[in-house]
């Protein structure tokens, strides 16, 4: 028995596979178990920056001339 798979059938199956992968990705991202991991990853862009200077600096005097 030979299956006669047309191009439309192959494209349809590909769409179903991608849709299932998309739903799986959505469930993985919004899983409550991933919250702490994503909270830590959210701070990665700031990991190599030096700590900010906490002491306030006096702003430069502004000219009152128009």
N, C-alpha and C positions, 0 to 999 in steps of 0.2 A: 504494500500500500504506500503510495507516494503522496505526500501532502502537497497540494497545490497552493503555495503561499504567494499571494499577490503582493505588489508593492504597498498597496493600501493596508493590507493586514499587518505587514512588517512595521509600517509607520504607526499603526494603531497600537501594536504591542509595545513599541518604543515609547509612545506617549504614556501608556499605562505605567511602564517601569519608571519613567522620569517623575510622574505624578506621585507614585508610591514613595520614591526617594525624597521628594519635596515634603510630603507629609511627615516622613520620618525625621527629616532635618528640623522641621518646625517643632515636633514633639521633643526632640533632643535639646533645642535651644531654650524652649520655655519650660523645661523640666526643673522642678524646684530643687533637685539634687545638685544642679549645676550652678546655683546662685553664688556660693562662696568662691568657686573657681573663676567665674566671670567677674566677680568683684575684684579679685586679685589681678586679673588680666586687664581690667579697665584702667589700672594705675600704671601699667607697664610703660607708656610713653613718658612718664615723669620719673622713671626709676634712675636715669643717669644724670638728672639735673641736680646741681648743688642746692642745699637748703636755702630757702629765701631768707634775707636779712629781715629780722623782725622789728628792729628799731626804726621808727619813722624818721624820715629825712625832711628837713625844711625845704619847702619848694623855693625855686628861684624867684627873686623879687620881680614883679611885673611892672612894666612901664605904664604910667598913667597918661602918657601922651597919646593923642588921637592921630 
